[in-house]
Amino acid sequence: MNYNQKLWLEENEKIALAEQLQSILKENKLPSNDVYIGGYSSGGNVSLLIGSFLSQNNHFKLVPKGVFIIDSPIDLVALYKSSKKNLKRNFSKVSITESTWIIKNFENQLGNLEDEYLKYQRLASYTSETSNIDNLKGLKNTKIRLYTEPDTLWWKKNRMADYDQLNSYYIKSLSEDLRKLGFKRVEYISTENMGYRANGERHPHSWSIIDKKEIINWIME
């Protein structure tokens, strides 16, 4: 499944992915009644979207029991605006490269934000400015975990990023909006000093912010 760096899913992609997952379980004779879906970064976006889609389309006979994300950029509007801010700031090579890719990719596929705001909102997992969670409605009765490590000092030092530019800011906002809308099984998990890459490099945007044993216990509950 090649969904690398995929920040949203069109309707036909949701159908294709749902059918592929259903086929994988059937061909390998795996049970479909105890499935959890999760992902890191953009993989979390895909996990939320496909999890909600499957929960609303029972004919796939694959309703996830739980969905989790790891520091995912869930708000496309915010991500676009943050990328524009990064380019204007011109501080970090890594930040400039990533922000350039985001702006180019978004404008090529979605158009300019000012002209296509509703398209960005329609495809995003979440839009904080409008508290829009239309693409997550199917998860209202699903266990949800939202992992993030809001190390504001690291981001300020290494990217000169403000708190409202971080994935953490929007993940926390999402957790609050979901609870307001009656999602009773949402957990916002904020970690501290757990973000390290495989080579030992300190980075709060990392898979390692998850406690592996603890999430297995959550799945096995």
N, C-alpha and C positions, 0 to 999 in steps of 0.2 A: 504494500500500500504506500504509494508515494505521495504523502501529504506533508512533506518537509516544508517548513516556512509558510504553511497555509494558515492565513489569519481569519478566513471566513469560508463558508461553504455555500455554493449556489444550491438551489432545490434539486437539480439533477445530480449533483455530487452527493448530496445526502442520500438520495435513493440508491445510487450506485454503491456507496460505502455500506449502507445498511444491507443491501443484497450480498455484498462481498463478505461481511461479517457473518451473516446468516449461513452462507455457503461454507465458510471455514468451520463453523461449529458443527454443521451437519456432516461434512466430509470426514471430519476427525472424531465424530461421535462424541462430542463434548456437550455437556448439559447447558441449556440456555436460560435456566431459571436462577442462576447465581453469578451474574456477570457484573464486573466493576470496570469502569472505563476512566482512564486518567492520562494526563500528559503534562510535560514540562514546556513552558513558554508557549509557542504557537500550538503545540500539541494539546495544551489545555483548552485553547479556543475550540479546536476541533472536537475534543471530548465533550465539552458542554453542549455544543450544537448537535452532534450526532446523538448524544444521550437524550436530549430533549425530544429530538425527532423520533427516535425509537419508542420513547414512552408514549408519544401521541399517535403512533401508527402500529397498533397491536398486531396487524396481520403479518408483521415480520417475526412475531413470536420471540422477540428478544428485547425485553424490558430491563434495563440495567437497575441493579439494586443500589448502586452508588456511583458517584462521579467525583473526581478530584482534579484540581489543577495545581501547578507549581509555578508561581510567579508569572502568570500569563498576561499578555497585553490585550485585555478583553475589550477595551473601549477604542474603537477605530477612530472616532472623532478626536479623542484626546491624544491618540498616538500620532495622528497627522499633525495636530497643532504643536505637540511637543517636538516633533521632528523639524518643523519649520523654525522653532525657537532654537534648537540645537545648531542648525545651519547658520542662523543669524549670529549666534554666539561664537561659533568657529573655535571651539576650545580643544576638543579631543579628536584625534584621528579616527579612533574606533567609532566614536559617536557620529562624526561627520559621514563616515562610510555607511553606517547603518541607516542614518537619517536620510541620506541621499537615495538609498535603495528603497526605503519606505515611501518617500514622496513620489519617486518615479513609478513604482509598482502601483500605488494607489491611484495616481492620476491617469495612468495608462488603462487601468481596469475599471475604475469607479468614476473617474472625472475629478474636477476640482471640487474641494469640499464646499465652497461657497455656493456652487451651482447644484451640487448633488448630495446635500446634507441628508436627505431622506433615504437615499440609497445606502450611504454609510450606516445609518441607523438600522435600516432593514436587514443588513447583513451581519452586524456586530452582535456579539454575545450580550453586550450591555452598552448603553449610552448614558453616562452619568448626568450630563446636562439636562436630560429629559426624564431621567430615572426609567428609561425604557428597557424592559426585560422580556419583550415579546418572544424572543428566540429561546427563552428558558422556561416558559410556562409549563412544559411537560415534566419538569423536574420538581414540581411543588411537593410531591410526596416521596421524593428520592433523597437518600442520604447524600449530602454534598460537603466536601472539604475544600477549603480555599487556603492554600499554603503561600506564604510570602515572608521575606525577610527585609523589613523596612530600615535598612542601614543608611540613614540619611547622611551621615558623615562620610561614608565611603563614596556615595554617589556625588556628593558635593566636591570632594577632593579629586576624584578620578574623572568625573564627567561635568562638573560644575552644574549638576542637575538639581532643581528644586524638588521639594517633596511632592508637589502636585504634578510632577512629570514622571513619577515612579509608578510602576505597575502596582506596587503596594497600596498606593493612595486609592486607586480605582477598585482594587480587590476588596479593600475594607468598605468602600462606599457601596459596592455591590452587596456585600454581606448585610449591611444595614438596610438597604432597600428591599432585599429579599425577605428579611424578617418582618419589615413593615407590611409587606404584601402577603403575609401568612405562610411563608416557607418556614416550617418549624424544625427542619432537620439540617440546618446549615451550620457549619462550624468554620469560623475564621481563625486560622492558626498562624500567629505571628512568631517567627523564630528569631533567635539572636546568636550571632557568631557561629552559625552552622554552614554558611555558604562557602564552600571550597570546591575548586575544580579538581579533576582527577590528578593533575600534576602538582597539587598542593597550593595552587594560587588562590588567594582570597578573592572571592567574588560572590556577592549576595544573590545574584541571578544564577543559581545552580541547582541541579538535581539534589545535591547533598543536604538541602534544608529539610528534607523529609527524614523522619526517624523510621527506618525500614521495619523494625520489629513492631513499632506502635501502629503503623498503617496496616500491617498484616492482621494485627489484633482487631482493628476497626473493621476490616473486611470480614473477619471470621466471627464477628459478634452475631 
